[in-house]
Amino acid sequence: MAHNDIGDLPLDDFRRTGHEIVEWIADYLENTEQYPVLSRSKPGEITAQLPDKPPVTPESLASILVDFQEIILPGITHWNHPNFHAYFSTSGSIPGILAEMLTAALNVNGMLWRTSPAATELEEVTLDWLRQLLGLAEGWDGVITDSASMSSMIAMAAAREAVEGLDIRTKGMAGADIPLLRAYISEQTHSSLEKGAMVLGIGQENVVKIPVDAANGMDVAALETAVLQDISEGKRPFFVCATVGTTSAAGVDPVPAVADLAQKHNMWLHVDGAYGGMAAIVPEKQYLFAGVDRADSLVVNPHKWLFTPMDLSACYTRHPHILKRAFSLLPEYLRSAETDAHTVRDYMDYGVQLGRRFRALKLWFILRAYGQEGLISRLRDHMRLAQLFGSWVGASPDFEGMAPIVFSTVCFRAHPQGVDDEAKLNQLNEALMDAVNQSGEIFISHTKLQGKYTLRLAIGNIRTTERHIQQAWELLQKRERQLWKG
Ligand SMILES: *Cc1c(COP(=O)(O)O)cnc(C)c1O
């Protein structure tokens, strides 16, 4: 191979293809609605179109781009489609996409302050800006992770580290003479908390699921009973999670009452605001966050409802020294003068991973490009649209609301007049969801609330407007009539 065949591709290729890709992205964002939201791909269909061996000789960027459009794109479910209302919608916003390009170009690894001072300091600054936007007091300190699952897991690790006399970090759990550690969540808490407990050796059986009340919030009396029972059996309650904006029904746990109990029984209080936490930015929604200032840790996901491309989760804690105690480990080859002098922060000390992407850059672009006012008006509009959709559901004789609408998520179901057979209603709603999703026009998801098959319409994409919500509502009504009346 000639010398000029190794090294990176020529910059001319980058310029030409780079401009083409920017144009492609702009067209895509303009025309996302022309694609079916939910991919129509069948299992294995993408794989079957791809060679089963890697190419031996170089291929042109142009040919890769053709295959991207012809093979990959049909297998894409379009999260950036304004009628993506499943799970929780997300946005690849313009400032976010642009910043991702720069992040890739710099290819910084922010493991130490030294390995890119700007990556560390921008992470500190943007997380402090976000803290202020969320209305959290000074002293709350954050770290960026890839997901709420990871944020909650490191918070649970800090909680475990905070229990005196265990020293699990050094000795491990097996064979040690320690009480069973107990964590408390609600029946509606996100599964990631249980997964974190699995990873940390707490064990699924020691994650106690507390029932919820009619508004889908944790039943605090039941929590207290469970905690007292465990203490009487010699177990050690150490962690409780309250959620602001649950995944199924966007419910809110009674954080002040949970905080009282956490304080009384010396448990670490973690608040999961992966989705709902963002609403704290909106002044009239601040009341939902009463008591959060008493928590020990909090997770919010800018990649869910703050227009940040995947992925970026923020884990805040009032005890950064404990989080650091749980994770810091300094091998000789990572020592630096400034680390030894304690004048800087090395983010590798605040979580599992050593190498870290420069995620703060996109958050900085987003906070600046929209500003506090721009973020508030966008979140406010999503909540207005959810209320509007909820009012249509409420006024319809053939549909009903299934949970209070607190944020931008609507739980509802089809319920034709005079039908009271729950099994039939479950069937109808499952069929309705499949029908609207197969249309390619919208994508919604479901949950079960008190055993009832419930449809969820989540609003969170930056391009969603009233027209899209109307379109979703018309489609749901039309398909419901077809299914029910034939
Ligand atoms: C989405 C969600 C999570 C998980 O978020 P990831 O970033 O995907 O790990 C956790 N908790 C709540 C309440 C969520 O809505």
The ligand as an SDF file (V2000), in Angstrom:
LIG
                    3D

 15 15  0  0  0  0  0  0  0  0999 V2000
  -36.7600    7.5830   31.1920 C   0  0  0  0  0  0  0  0  0  0  0  0
  -36.6840    7.4690   32.6490 C   0  0  0  0  0  0  0  0  0  0  0  0
  -35.5940    6.8610   33.2610 C   0  0  0  0  0  0  0  0  0  0  0  0
  -34.4850    6.1820   32.4760 C   0  0  0  0  0  0  0  0  0  0  0  0
  -33.7910    7.0740   31.7030 O   0  0  0  0  0  0  0  0  0  0  0  0
  -32.4760    6.6310   30.8750 P   0  0  0  0  0  0  0  0  0  0  0  0
  -31.7600    7.9240   30.6770 O   0  0  0  0  0  0  0  0  0  0  0  0
  -32.9970    6.0560   29.6100 O   0  0  0  0  0  0  0  0  0  0  0  0
  -31.7200    5.6560   31.6780 O   0  0  0  0  0  0  0  0  0  0  0  0
  -35.5470    6.8590   34.6410 C   0  0  0  0  0  0  0  0  0  0  0  0
  -36.5170    7.4180   35.3750 N   0  0  0  0  0  0  0  0  0  0  0  0
  -37.6010    8.0010   34.8260 C   0  0  0  0  0  0  0  0  0  0  0  0
  -38.6530    8.6020   35.6970 C   0  0  0  0  0  0  0  0  0  0  0  0
  -37.7200    8.0330   33.4370 C   0  0  0  0  0  0  0  0  0  0  0  0
  -38.8030    8.5990   32.8930 O   0  0  0  0  0  0  0  0  0  0  0  0
  1  2  1  0
  2  3  1  0
  2 14  2  0
  3  4  1  0
  3 10  2  0
  4  5  1  0
  5  6  1  0
  6  7  2  0
  6  8  1  0
  6  9  1  0
 10 11  1  0
 11 12  2  0
 12 13  1  0
 12 14  1  0
 14 15  1  0
M  END
$$$$
